[in-house]
Amino acid sequence: MSDGALIARVVPDVTGLDKQFDYLVPQFLLGRVHVGSLVRVPLGPRRVRGWVVELDTGPTESLRPIAAVLGVGPSPEVVSLAAWAAHRWCGRMRSVLKSASAATLVPSVVRPSRGSGRVDSGVTQVDSWPPTGVHRIAPCADRLALILSAASRGPIIVCTPSIDDAARLDARLRRRGLRVAVMPRDWAVAAGGCDVVVGSRTAVWAPCPDLAGIVVLDEHDETLQEERSPTWHARDVAIERARRAGVPCWLVSPSPSLEAIEWAGGVVHHPSRLDERAGWPLVEAVDLGAGDAPISTMVTRSLLDAAREPDRRVVMVLNTKGRARRLVCKACSQRARCERCGAAVSLDSAGVLHCARCQATRPPVCASCGSTRLVSVGLGISRLRDDLEAALKRPVLEVSAQTPDEIVESAPEATVFIGTEAVLHRVRRADAVVFLDFDDELLAPRFRAHEQAMTLLIRAARLVGPRAQGGRVLVQTRHPDHEVLVAALHADTERWSVAERDRRRLLDLPPECALARVSGEGASSWLAGLDQAVVFGSSSAGWLLRAGDADTLADMLAALGPRPADVRVHVDPHRV
């Protein structure tokens, strides 16, 4: 072998392996091996597939040759983006490349010899294109006009929280004459060139020749974040990909996340107050602390009025299975809360109240009235279903993850459903949605609890439709003046985001900083060389680390060296 031959750096598709290897590109494969190509290479005694991530020339002594080219993989731009994401979220590049590749081998891609057939969407003037940045729209507002306007610039990528959303968009866009590729099914079509590439979070990695922009719908939704390591978020990947390509990025949401608002420099584009309000259902807060119900049950008069009509389909949500228990003041009926951050607290083994969100402790005294009579109250779906059936005198269907789809879909139109938040995804339509105890969401010991509570209200709003169609969302709570509820009642989520931004600044939480959770048996030894000043806390779920920004956190974790196989790193965790 002579010097100056072509060398390919390959990431093997092997679980747990976090290394790159150099291989010789043999003469018969010259011109077929490109950055992003899927190849088969020798690795030890076997042959495995992998991705070419870099090409170079140099001495090839002792290098083994690539055995075969298997097919087309991510473009060089996406490969570079994958390397950035692997570092940004402290994970293995292999995992990102799998998300960016087709589910089946694509031997070759042929781009159309002529136009894809994209028709005029009706928006062709530059002045009509939506401005890049954050767009706040009502939950029930139609987002198609914005997508068509963006597509008039050229090929775009549209990311949605779910495959069902992507399928509905696909049908509507095709009716407009656009050529659409749905990921991951139509990976080869997207690579060949089309007008709109649409899919769930992995669509952000999709091939899209001549990319003209990226749209992320419901960017606040946590399902846009990958659950496995590296825990990349489609919103952040879209922002970075658009920046590198020099194209616009549109983040669309009824309740923009603080991260999105910060990226946009605080500028949020929104419709008129009249249009935004029309896109929300009627939201009503029922004060459980006003004597409408005893503290041992959530069956209130307002709930009975909403569910008693025999021709109405009602969905009831309670994120507590079985017969769970929580602390309530017997004197004033208020949930025991943290005085510092407002989360629910629990009684630990030492007899003091402990906050899992900010780690604060205090004696077992009610923060509202000073009483020491804190009682543990039972509340859960199993018990409430029995209470509701007795009070309503009509069947109540409990929906869980184990409930077959055919049972939910075949339920009569006039049905009462009860379940955890999963019921909002399983039922297609409702006349009313009732949150039986919304304090479970508002006071959850997670720093994103208020953001997640607003997400539930948005899902409920879409289930019942706008107020002009009679849509109604009933929220039972002991905190009717909470900013999340006030924002929903007034159809103005800025009321929540302003208060939440101040709270995050006070507690030094994202986006004011960057967080990571490190778990696994080898976490302690792997973090031994870390400056303890960055350790935010620890729990049974692992160690929490904090840094000034995402880049600093990524560099800090990369400096620790190779991550052991039994250690998992979750950057930007939502559920802490």
C-alpha positions in Angstrom: 0.0 0.0 0.0 1.3 3.4 -1.0 1.1 6.7 0.8 -1.5 9.2 -0.2 -4.4 6.8 -0.6 -7.9 7.7 0.5 -8.7 6.9 4.1 -12.2 6.8 5.6 -13.0 7.3 9.2 -15.9 5.1 10.2 -18.3 5.0 13.2 -19.2 1.3 13.6 -22.9 0.5 14.3 -22.1 -1.5 17.4 -23.9 -1.0 20.7 -21.8 0.5 23.5 -18.8 1.2 21.2 -17.8 4.9 21.3 -14.8 4.9 18.9 -14.0 5.8 15.3 -11.7 3.7 13.2 -9.7 4.4 10.0 -10.0 2.2 6.9 -8.5 2.1 3.5 -10.8 2.9 0.6 -9.9 0.3 -2.0 -9.6 1.2 -5.7 -12.8 -0.5 -6.7 -14.8 1.7 -4.3 -13.3 5.0 -5.3 -16.1 7.4 -6.2 -18.7 5.4 -4.3 -17.5 6.2 -0.7 -18.7 9.6 0.6 -19.1 11.2 3.9 -22.3 9.7 5.3 -22.1 6.5 3.3 -23.2 3.3 5.0 -20.3 0.8 4.6 -19.4 -2.7 5.8 -16.0 -2.9 7.5 -14.0 -5.5 9.4 -13.9 -5.1 13.1 -12.0 -7.8 14.9 -13.1 -11.2 13.7 -16.4 -10.0 12.2 -17.7 -7.5 9.7 -20.1 -4.8 10.9 -21.8 -1.9 9.2 -20.9 1.7 9.9 -21.0 5.3 8.7 -18.2 7.2 7.0 -17.8 10.5 8.9 -14.6 11.8 7.4 -12.4 11.3 4.3 -8.7 12.1 4.1 -5.5 11.1 2.4 -2.4 9.7 4.1 -0.3 6.7 4.9 -2.4 3.5 4.9 0.1 1.0 6.4 -1.6 -1.6 8.5 -5.1 -0.2 7.6 -7.7 -2.7 6.7 -9.9 -2.0 3.6 -13.6 -1.2 3.5 -15.4 -4.4 2.5 -18.4 -2.9 0.7 -20.6 0.1 0.3 -24.1 -0.7 1.6 -26.1 2.4 0.7 -26.8 6.1 1.2 -26.7 7.6 4.6 -26.9 11.1 6.0 -25.5 14.1 4.1 -22.1 15.5 5.1 -23.9 18.5 6.6 -26.1 16.2 8.8 -23.0 14.1 9.8 -21.3 17.3 11.0 -24.5 18.2 12.9 -24.6 14.8 14.5 -21.1 15.2 15.8 -22.1 18.5 17.3 -25.2 17.0 18.9 -23.2 14.0 20.3 -20.9 16.5 22.1 -23.7 18.9 23.1 -25.7 16.2 24.8 -22.7 14.1 25.9 -23.7 10.9 24.0 -22.4 8.6 21.3 -22.4 9.7 17.7 -23.7 6.3 16.6 -27.1 6.9 18.3 -27.5 10.2 16.5 -26.5 8.7 13.1 -29.1 6.0 13.5 -31.8 8.6 14.0 -30.5 10.4 10.9 -30.5 7.2 8.7 -33.2 5.3 6.8 -34.8 2.4 8.6 -33.9 0.1 5.7 -30.9 0.3 3.3 -31.2 2.8 0.5 -28.8 1.6 -2.3 -29.0 4.9 -4.2 -31.0 8.1 -4.5 -32.1 9.7 -7.7 -33.2 13.3 -7.7 -36.1 14.3 -9.9 -35.0 15.5 -13.4 -37.6 18.2 -13.3 -39.7 20.1 -10.7 -41.4 18.2 -8.0 -44.8 19.6 -8.9 -45.0 22.1 -6.1 -47.8 24.4 -6.8 -48.3 28.0 -5.7 -49.5 28.0 -2.2 -51.1 31.4 -2.6 -48.3 33.1 -0.7 -45.5 34.1 -3.0 -44.5 37.5 -1.9 -41.4 37.8 0.3 -43.3 40.2 2.6 -45.9 37.4 3.3 -43.3 34.9 4.5 -43.6 34.4 8.3 -40.6 36.1 10.1 -38.1 33.7 11.5 -38.4 33.2 15.2 -41.0 32.2 17.7 -44.7 32.3 16.8 -47.4 32.0 19.5 -50.7 30.7 18.2 -53.9 29.5 20.0 -54.2 25.7 20.6 -57.1 25.3 18.2 -55.8 27.6 15.5 -55.0 26.2 12.1 -51.2 26.1 11.5 -51.4 25.1 7.8 -51.3 28.7 6.6 -47.9 29.3 8.3 -46.5 26.0 6.9 -47.7 26.9 3.3 -46.2 30.3 3.6 -42.9 28.8 4.7 -43.0 26.2 1.9 -43.4 29.0 -0.6 -39.7 29.7 -0.1 -38.6 26.2 -1.1 -38.2 22.8 0.5 -38.8 22.8 4.2 -38.7 20.3 7.2 -41.6 20.3 9.6 -41.2 18.6 13.0 -44.3 17.7 15.1 -44.6 16.0 18.5 -46.3 12.8 17.1 -46.6 10.6 14.1 -50.4 11.1 14.1 -49.9 14.9 13.7 -47.5 14.2 10.8 -50.0 11.9 9.0 -52.7 14.6 9.2 -50.4 17.3 7.9 -49.3 14.9 5.1 -52.9 14.5 3.9 -53.7 18.2 4.0 -50.5 19.2 2.2 -50.9 16.7 -0.5 -54.4 18.0 -1.2 -52.7 21.4 -1.8 -50.6 19.8 -4.5 -47.3 19.6 -2.6 -45.0 16.6 -2.8 -44.5 15.4 0.8 -42.2 12.9 2.4 -43.3 11.5 5.8 -40.4 10.4 8.0 -39.1 7.8 8.6 -41.1 5.9 6.0 -40.2 8.2 3.0 -36.5 8.7 3.8 -35.5 7.9 0.2 -38.1 10.3 -1.2 -36.9 13.1 1.1 -33.3 12.4 0.0 -34.4 12.6 -3.7 -36.0 16.0 -3.1 -39.6 17.1 -2.3 -41.5 20.2 -1.1 -42.1 19.3 2.5 -40.5 16.7 4.8 -42.7 16.1 7.8 -42.4 13.8 10.8 -41.9 13.5 14.5 -38.7 14.6 16.3 -36.4 12.5 14.1 -37.5 14.5 11.0 -35.1 17.2 12.1 -32.3 14.9 10.9 -34.0 14.1 7.6 -32.3 14.7 4.2 -33.7 17.8 2.4 -31.8 19.0 -0.6 -31.9 22.8 -1.1 -33.3 23.2 2.4 -35.1 26.6 2.7 -36.3 26.5 6.3 -37.3 24.4 9.3 -40.6 24.5 11.2 -41.0 23.0 14.7 -44.7 22.7 15.8 -45.5 22.7 19.5 -41.8 23.3 20.3 -42.8 23.3 24.0 -43.8 19.6 24.0 -41.3 17.4 25.8 -41.9 14.5 23.4 -39.7 16.4 21.0 -36.7 15.4 23.2 -35.0 12.1 22.6 -35.5 9.8 25.6 -32.3 7.8 25.1 -28.8 9.2 25.4 -27.8 11.5 23.8 -31.0 13.3 24.8 -31.1 15.8 22.0 -34.1 18.1 21.5 -35.5 18.6 18.1 -36.0 22.4 18.8 -32.3 23.0 19.5 -31.2 20.7 16.7 -33.5 22.6 14.3 -32.1 26.0 15.4 -28.5 24.8 14.9 -29.2 23.2 11.6 -31.0 26.3 10.3 -28.1 28.5 11.5 -25.5 26.4 9.7 -27.6 26.3 6.5 -28.3 30.0 6.7 -32.1 29.5 6.5 -35.0 30.6 8.7 -36.2 28.5 11.7 -39.8 28.9 12.8 -40.8 27.7 16.3 -44.5 27.5 16.7 -46.4 27.0 20.0 -49.4 28.1 22.0 -47.1 28.5 25.0 -43.5 29.0 23.8 -40.8 27.6 26.1 -38.4 29.9 27.9 -35.6 28.4 25.9 -37.3 29.4 22.6 -38.1 32.9 23.9 -34.5 33.4 25.0 -33.2 32.2 21.5 -35.5 34.7 19.9 -34.2 37.5 22.0 -37.6 37.9 23.8 -39.5 38.6 20.6 -42.6 36.5 20.2 -44.9 37.0 17.2 -48.6 36.4 18.1 -52.0 37.0 16.6 -54.5 39.6 17.8 -56.1 39.2 21.2 -59.4 38.5 19.6 -58.1 35.7 17.3 -56.0 34.2 20.0 -58.9 34.1 22.5 -61.2 32.5 19.9 -58.7 29.7 19.5 -59.0 28.6 23.2 -62.0 26.8 24.8 -63.8 28.1 27.8 -61.5 27.4 30.8 -63.1 27.3 34.3 -61.2 27.0 37.6 -63.1 25.3 40.5 -61.7 26.3 43.9 -61.5 23.1 46.0 -60.6 25.3 49.0 -63.9 27.2 48.9 -65.9 24.4 50.5 -67.2 22.8 47.3 -65.9 19.4 48.3 -64.4 17.7 51.4 -60.7 17.2 51.2 -61.1 13.4 50.9 -62.8 13.5 47.5 -62.7 15.4 44.2 -66.3 14.9 43.3 -67.6 18.5 43.3 -70.9 20.0 42.3 -69.3 21.6 39.3 -67.9 18.3 38.2 -71.3 16.6 38.5 -72.9 19.4 36.5 -70.4 19.0 33.7 -70.6 15.1 33.5 -74.3 14.4 34.4 -75.8 15.3 31.0 -76.3 11.9 29.3 -75.4 13.1 25.8 -72.0 14.6 26.6 -68.6 12.9 26.2 -66.4 13.8 29.2 -62.8 13.1 29.8 -61.5 13.2 33.4 -57.8 13.4 34.2 -56.0 12.4 37.4 -52.3 11.7 37.3 -52.4 9.5 40.3 -53.0 5.7 39.9 -54.5 3.4 42.6 -55.0 5.1 45.9 -52.1 7.5 46.3 -51.6 9.7 49.4 -50.5 13.3 49.8 -50.2 15.8 52.7 -53.2 18.2 53.2 -53.7 20.7 56.1 -56.8 19.6 58.0 -57.5 23.2 59.2 -57.5 25.0 55.8 -57.6 22.1 53.3 -54.4 23.4 51.5 -51.8 21.1 50.1 -48.5 21.2 52.0 -46.2 23.4 49.8 -42.6 24.5 49.8 -42.2 28.2 50.9 -39.3 28.7 48.6 -40.4 27.3 45.2 -44.1 26.3 45.7 -43.7 22.6 45.0 -45.5 19.9 47.0 -43.5 18.6 50.0 -43.4 15.3 51.7 -42.7 14.1 55.2 -39.3 12.4 55.4 -38.1 9.8 58.0 -36.7 12.6 60.3 -40.2 14.1 60.6 -39.5 17.3 58.6 -41.1 18.5 55.4 -38.8 18.0 52.4 -39.0 19.6 48.9 -37.7 17.4 46.2 -37.5 20.3 43.7 -35.2 22.7 45.6 -34.1 20.5 48.5 -35.5 22.9 51.1 -36.7 21.6 54.5 -38.9 22.9 57.3 -40.8 21.7 60.3 -44.2 20.0 59.6 -46.3 23.3 59.7 -48.8 24.5 57.1 -47.4 27.4 55.1 -50.9 28.9 54.7 -52.3 28.9 58.2 -49.6 27.7 60.5 -51.5 24.6 61.6 -49.5 21.5 62.5 -52.5 19.2 61.6 -51.2 17.8 58.4 -53.0 14.6 57.3 -52.3 12.1 54.6 -55.2 11.9 52.2 -56.0 9.0 49.9 -56.8 9.9 46.3 -56.5 7.8 43.1 -58.3 6.8 39.9 -59.5 3.5 41.3 -61.4 5.1 44.2 -62.7 8.1 42.1 -64.1 5.8 39.4 -66.3 4.1 42.0 -67.3 7.5 43.5 -68.2 8.9 40.1 -70.2 5.9 38.9 -72.3 6.1 42.1 -72.8 9.9 41.8 -73.4 10.1 38.0 -75.4 6.9 37.7 -73.7 6.2 34.4 -70.7 4.0 33.5 -67.3 5.4 33.8 -64.5 3.8 31.6 -61.1 3.8 33.1 -58.4 4.2 30.5 -54.9 3.0 31.1 -51.8 2.0 29.1 -53.2 -1.5 29.1 -56.7 -0.6 27.8 -57.0 -2.0 24.2 -57.5 0.6 21.5 -60.6 -1.1 20.2 -62.3 -0.6 23.6 -61.6 3.2 23.6 -62.5 3.7 19.9 -65.7 1.7 20.2 -67.0 3.5 23.2 -70.3 5.3 22.7 -70.3 9.1 22.0 -71.8 9.8 25.4 -69.1 8.2 27.6 -67.3 9.3 30.7 -63.6 8.4 30.6 -61.1 8.6 33.5 -57.4 8.1 33.5 -54.0 9.6 33.8 -52.8 12.2 31.2 -52.5 9.3 28.7 -56.3 9.5 28.3 -55.8 12.8 26.5 -54.0 10.9 23.8 -56.3 7.9 23.6 -59.6 9.7 23.2 -60.1 11.5 19.9 -62.9 14.0 20.9 -64.7 15.3 24.0 -67.3 17.8 24.9 -65.5 18.6 28.2 -62.2 17.8 29.9 -62.1 17.8 33.7 -58.8 17.9 35.6 -59.8 16.4 38.9 -56.9 17.7 41.0 -54.7 20.0 38.9 -52.5 20.7 41.9 -50.8 17.4 41.2 -49.3 19.2 38.1 -48.9 22.7 39.5 -47.1 21.6 42.7 -45.1 18.7 41.3 -41.5 18.6 42.6 -40.1 19.3 39.1 -38.6 22.6 38.0 -40.6 22.3 34.7 -43.9 21.5 36.5 -45.7 24.7 35.4 -44.5 24.2 31.8 -45.8 20.6 31.8 -49.1 21.7 33.4 -49.6 24.2 30.6 -48.9 21.5 28.1 -51.8 19.4 29.6 -54.2 22.4 29.2 -53.2 22.8 25.6 -53.8 19.1 24.9 -57.2 19.4 26.6 -58.1 22.5 24.6 -57.5 20.7 21.3 -59.6 17.8 22.5 -62.7 19.9 23.1 -62.2 22.5 20.4 -62.6 26.3 20.5 -65.1 28.1 22.6 -67.3 28.9 19.6 -68.0 25.1 19.3 -68.8 24.8 23.0 -65.4 23.5 24.1 -65.0 23.5 27.9 -62.1 22.7 30.2 -62.8 22.4 33.9 -59.9 22.6 36.3 -60.2 21.7 40.0 -57.6 23.2 42.2 -56.9 24.9 45.5 -54.9 27.6 43.7 -57.2 29.2 41.2 -55.0 32.3 41.1 -52.0 30.4 39.9 -50.4 32.1 36.9 -50.7 29.0 34.7 -54.5 28.9 35.3 -54.8 32.7 34.9 -53.0 32.5 31.6 -55.3 29.7 30.3 -58.4 31.6 31.6 -57.4 34.7 29.7 -56.0 32.8 26.7 -52.7 34.6 27.1 -49.8 32.4 27.9 -47.4 35.3 28.3 -48.9 35.8 31.7 -47.4 32.5 32.7 -44.0 32.9 30.9 -43.2 36.2 32.5 -43.7 34.9 36.0 -41.9 31.6 35.2 -38.9 33.4 33.8 -38.6 35.4 37.0 -38.8 32.2 39.1 -36.2 30.4 37.0 -33.8 33.4 37.4 -34.3 33.4 41.2 -33.6 29.7 41.5 -30.9 29.7 38.8 -32.6 27.1 36.7 -32.7 26.6 32.8 -32.5 28.6 30.7 -30.4 30.6 33.2 -28.1 27.6 33.4 -27.6 24.1 31.9 -28.4 20.9 33.8 -27.5 17.2 33.4 -28.5 14.1 35.3 -25.8 11.4 35.6 -27.0 8.0 36.8 -25.7 4.4 36.9 -23.5 2.3 39.1 -20.3 3.8 37.8 -21.5 7.5 38.0 -19.7 8.2 41.3 -16.3 7.1 40.1 -16.7 8.7 36.7 -17.6 12.1 38.4 -14.8 11.8 41.0 -12.6 14.3 39.2 -15.3 16.8 38.8 -15.3 20.1 40.6 -17.9 19.6 43.3 -19.1 23.2 42.9 -21.0 22.0 39.8 -22.9 19.3 41.6 -26.4 20.6 42.1 -27.7 17.7 44.1 -28.2 13.9 44.2 -31.0 11.5 44.6 -32.0 7.9 43.9 -32.3 8.9 40.2 -28.6 10.0 40.0 -26.4 13.1 40.3 -27.5 16.5 39.1 -24.9 18.8 37.6 -25.1 22.5 36.7 -23.0 24.8 34.5 -23.4 28.3 33.2 -24.4 27.2 29.7 -24.8 24.2 27.5 -21.3 24.5 25.9 -19.6 24.7 29.3 -21.5 21.7 30.5 -20.7 19.7 27.4 -16.9 20.6 27.6 -16.9 19.7 31.3 -18.4 16.3 30.8 -16.2 15.6 27.7 -13.1 16.3 29.8 -14.0 13.4 32.2 -12.9 11.0 29.5 -14.8 8.0 28.0 -18.1 7.4 29.6 -18.4 3.9 31.2 -21.0 1.7 29.6 -23.1 1.6 32.8 -23.3 5.4 33.1 -26.2 7.3 31.5 -26.1 11.1 31.0 -29.4 12.9 30.5 -28.6 16.5 29.5 -31.5 19.0 29.7 -33.7 16.7 31.8 -37.4 17.5 31.9 -38.5 15.3 34.8 -36.3 16.6 37.7 
